[in-house]
Amino acid sequence: MWTANASSSWLAGFTVCLSLIVSIGAQNLYVLRQAVSGRHIRACVAWCVASDALLIGAGVAGMAQLLARSPALAYYLSLGGVVFLLAYGLFAWWRVLAAPDANLATGSGAAPRGVFSVLGTLAVITLLNPHVYLDTVVLVGSIGARQDGGLKWVFVAGAASASLVWFASLAVAGRRLQGLFASPRAWRVLDALTGCMMLALAWWVWQGIDA
């Protein structure tokens, strides 16, 4: 039976998750790019929602405490994230400066064609980004862990609902922007934004390791 407490837990999960994921981040830019290019966007949305739910659920179940007690795991995770984000950011800037206009206009330089390649890249962006763990496992998961009993999983369901609403909205927005991105210049602007975001995030993560 759905109770007032369950409604409160669901709304708390929805609100907290939505407030954290609505931002211009690496994962969001990748999903937007896929939506604009019209490639495997449903699979991307499904992955993002499922990964958010699993990571938040892991945080609720106690993974946040595990990460806090495993500095070596956090170190190697962060180092791998720096390498990947740096490579991805430099590749985005290569597309800005050197990719042929024809490739940009058709979106062929935007992402791999196969669904497994697309989801593989998205998985790496998601799982090698320490900020994702900070948001989902540590922050949202820790809040969810304070819920009573089965209400923890109602909280997770609310958070997953917020993730679905956000990424579905991002997909719709990307499809509506397809006309704009018929121009190679628009692709270069998006690539420049992506490159800046990836390189800034790589620097931020590296500074955290060095500290």
Beta strands, then each sheet from edge to edge (+ up, - down):
end
